[in-house]
Structures are given as structure tokens and as C-alpha cells.
Amino acid sequence: MPIPGPWELLIILAIVIALFGASRLAGIGSALGGSIREFKKAVRDDETPASSSDKAESEQKASSTQ
């Protein structure tokens, strides 16, 4: 299936704007951007404790083997 060209994309954009309206599309984009930011923040927060707990476990293993 070929990729739509610029004219096809403009027609699709015009149909979407006609169906939803520009203000509603702006709200949807804003909500989507906020959701993505919140998801990235949650992923970052989850990675931080995991790495520190892994470090503590490896230190405990090293001290118990000595």
C-alpha cells in the first residue's frame, strides 16, 4: 500500500478539521501531549528505584561472599 502524497494528506486533514473542529483538535492534542509527558515521568520514576535497589542487592551479595 503506497504512502499518501501531500494532496491526499491535505484532503484528509481538511475532512478531520471539518468533522471535529479546530478547537476540539487542539484540546485533543493538548490532552495527548500531557498524557505522554505523564507516562514518561512515570517510566523515569520507576527506573530510579529499581537501579538503586539492584545496587544495594549487589553490594549485599558482595559482602556476604567475603
C-alpha positions as semicolon CSV with decimal commas, in nm:
position;residue;x (nm);y (nm);z (nm)
1;M;0,000;0,000;0,000
2;P;0,164;0,327;-0,108
3;I;0,216;0,620;0,126
4;P;-0,036;0,902;0,068
5;G;0,106;1,205;-0,109
6;P;0,081;1,567;0,005
7;W;-0,254;1,629;-0,166
8;E;-0,411;1,324;-0,008
9;L;-0,283;1,428;0,334
10;L;-0,428;1,778;0,291
11;I;-0,766;1,631;0,196
12;I;-0,760;1,401;0,500
13;L;-0,664;1,695;0,724
14;A;-0,949;1,907;0,583
15;I;-1,200;1,627;0,647
16;V;-1,077;1,578;1,004
17;I;-1,099;1,953;1,075
18;A;-1,449;1,964;0,926
19;L;-1,562;1,672;1,142
20;F;-1,410;1,772;1,476
21;G;-1,337;2,144;1,450
22;A;-1,007;2,318;1,512
23;S;-1,067;2,392;1,882
24;R;-1,156;2,032;1,962
25;L;-0,847;1,906;1,777
26;A;-0,631;2,146;1,980
27;G;-0,781;2,009;2,300
28;I;-0,721;1,651;2,190
29;G;-0,359;1,734;2,104
30;S;-0,306;1,904;2,438
31;A;-0,452;1,610;2,630
32;L;-0,241;1,364;2,431
33;G;0,076;1,563;2,497
34;G;0,002;1,576;2,870
35;S;-0,058;1,203;2,878
36;I;0,272;1,133;2,703
37;R;0,459;1,362;2,946
38;E;0,298;1,191;3,245
39;F;0,382;0,845;3,106
40;K;0,747;0,940;3,051
41;K;0,768;1,079;3,405
42;A;0,624;0,757;3,549
43;V;0,870;0,546;3,350
44;R;1,161;0,759;3,472
45;D;1,042;0,736;3,834
46;D;1,008;0,358;3,808
47;E;1,361;0,316;3,673
48;T;1,528;0,516;3,950
49;P;1,428;0,297;4,249
50;A;1,495;-0,024;4,057
51;S;1,852;0,073;3,982
52;S;1,922;0,174;4,343
53;S;1,770;-0,148;4,478
54;D;1,976;-0,352;4,230
55;K;2,287;-0,171;4,353
56;A;2,200;-0,249;4,717
57;E;2,141;-0,617;4,634
58;S;2,474;-0,647;4,456
59;E;2,653;-0,484;4,750
60;Q;2,486;-0,727;4,992
61;K;2,589;-1,026;4,779
62;A;2,947;-0,898;4,759
63;S;2,974;-0,851;5,136
64;S;2,819;-1,191;5,215
65;T;3,063;-1,378;4,988
66;Q;3,367;-1,228;5,157
